[in-house]
Amino acid sequence: MAEKRHVAGVGAVALYGLIEELVRSGPERSESAGPSGAGVAGKRDALIAVGELARAIETPAQAGDLDPEQAHRMASLLLVIRDFIEPVGPLTDEHVSRYLIEVVGKLHR
C-alpha cells in the first residue's frame, strides 16, 4: 500500500504560519481580565486557552503524530474562536482575513 504524503504549496504553508502565529498570540490590548457575565473566565483567559490549545495541536503535528490536514483544520477552527473573542482587525494580513471569511462560510454549509 502506498504511503500517503501531504504536500502543501508554499502559499499554503505561509498562510498556515500566519494563522498559527495569530492563534497562538495572546491578547493584543490590555483590557479587563475579569469575566463577562456570570462565568469565571474572562476574555484574556479565553485567548490564553486558545493559544495553549494551538500549542497542544502543534506538538504532535510537528512530530508527525497528527495528520497535517487535521492539524490545519483544528488551527482554522481556533482562528474562528479567537476572532470571536478578539477580532483580528484591519491590520491583519489580507490573506488571513480572506481565509477566515472562507472558513466561517464553510461552517454554515
C-alpha positions as CSV (number, residue, x, y, z in Angstrom):
1,M,0.0,0.0,0.0
2,A,1.4,3.4,-1.0
3,E,2.3,5.8,1.8
4,K,0.1,8.9,2.0
5,R,2.1,12.1,1.6
6,H,0.9,15.6,2.3
7,V,2.4,18.2,0.1
8,A,1.4,21.8,0.6
9,G,2.2,24.7,-1.6
10,V,4.5,27.5,-0.4
11,G,1.5,29.9,-0.2
12,A,-0.5,27.4,1.9
13,V,2.5,26.9,4.3
14,A,3.0,30.7,4.6
15,L,-0.7,31.3,5.3
16,Y,-0.7,28.4,7.9
17,G,2.3,30.1,9.6
18,L,0.4,33.4,9.8
19,I,-2.7,31.6,11.2
20,E,-0.6,29.8,13.8
21,E,1.1,33.0,14.9
22,L,-2.2,34.7,15.3
23,V,-3.9,31.9,17.1
24,R,-1.0,31.4,19.5
25,S,-0.6,35.1,20.2
26,G,-2.1,36.5,23.4
27,P,-4.4,39.4,23.8
28,E,-3.4,42.5,21.9
29,R,-4.9,45.0,24.2
30,S,-4.7,45.2,27.9
31,E,-8.3,45.1,28.8
32,S,-10.1,44.0,31.9
33,A,-9.1,40.4,32.6
34,G,-12.3,39.8,34.5
35,P,-15.1,37.6,33.3
36,S,-18.0,38.9,31.3
37,G,-21.4,37.8,32.5
38,A,-21.7,35.1,35.2
39,G,-18.7,33.0,34.1
40,V,-15.4,32.6,35.8
41,A,-13.1,33.0,32.7
42,G,-12.5,36.4,31.1
43,K,-11.5,37.4,27.6
44,R,-7.8,37.2,28.4
45,D,-8.3,33.7,29.9
46,A,-10.1,32.6,26.7
47,L,-7.3,33.9,24.5
48,I,-4.6,32.2,26.6
49,A,-6.6,28.9,26.4
50,V,-6.9,29.2,22.6
51,G,-3.1,29.7,22.4
52,E,-2.4,26.7,24.7
53,L,-4.7,24.5,22.6
54,A,-2.9,25.6,19.5
55,R,0.4,24.6,21.0
56,A,-1.1,21.3,22.1
57,I,-2.1,20.6,18.5
58,E,1.2,21.9,17.1
59,T,3.4,19.5,19.1
60,P,2.0,16.2,17.8
61,A,1.6,17.7,14.3
62,Q,5.3,18.6,14.2
63,A,6.3,15.1,15.5
64,G,4.2,13.6,12.7
65,D,1.7,12.1,15.1
66,L,-1.2,14.2,13.8
67,D,-2.3,14.4,10.2
68,P,-1.2,17.8,8.8
69,E,-4.6,18.4,7.2
70,Q,-6.3,17.6,10.5
71,A,-3.9,20.0,12.4
72,H,-4.6,22.7,9.8
73,R,-8.4,22.2,10.2
74,M,-8.1,22.5,14.0
75,A,-6.0,25.6,13.8
76,S,-8.5,27.1,11.4
77,L,-11.3,26.5,13.9
78,L,-9.3,28.0,16.6
79,L,-8.8,31.1,14.4
80,V,-12.6,31.4,14.2
81,I,-12.9,31.2,18.0
82,R,-10.0,33.6,18.5
83,D,-11.6,36.1,16.1
84,F,-14.9,35.9,18.1
85,I,-13.1,36.6,21.3
86,E,-10.9,39.4,19.9
87,P,-11.5,40.3,16.2
88,V,-8.4,40.1,14.0
89,G,-8.8,43.7,12.9
90,P,-7.8,45.7,9.8
91,L,-4.0,45.3,10.3
92,T,-4.2,41.6,9.9
93,D,-2.7,40.2,6.7
94,E,-5.4,40.2,4.0
95,H,-4.8,36.5,3.2
96,V,-5.6,35.6,6.7
97,S,-8.7,37.8,6.7
98,R,-9.9,36.2,3.4
99,Y,-9.1,32.7,4.8
100,L,-11.1,33.5,7.9
101,I,-14.1,34.5,5.8
102,E,-13.8,31.3,3.8
103,V,-13.6,29.1,7.0
104,V,-16.7,30.8,8.6
105,G,-18.6,30.4,5.3
106,K,-17.9,26.7,5.3
107,L,-19.2,26.4,8.8
108,H,-22.6,27.5,7.6
109,R,-22.8,24.9,4.8
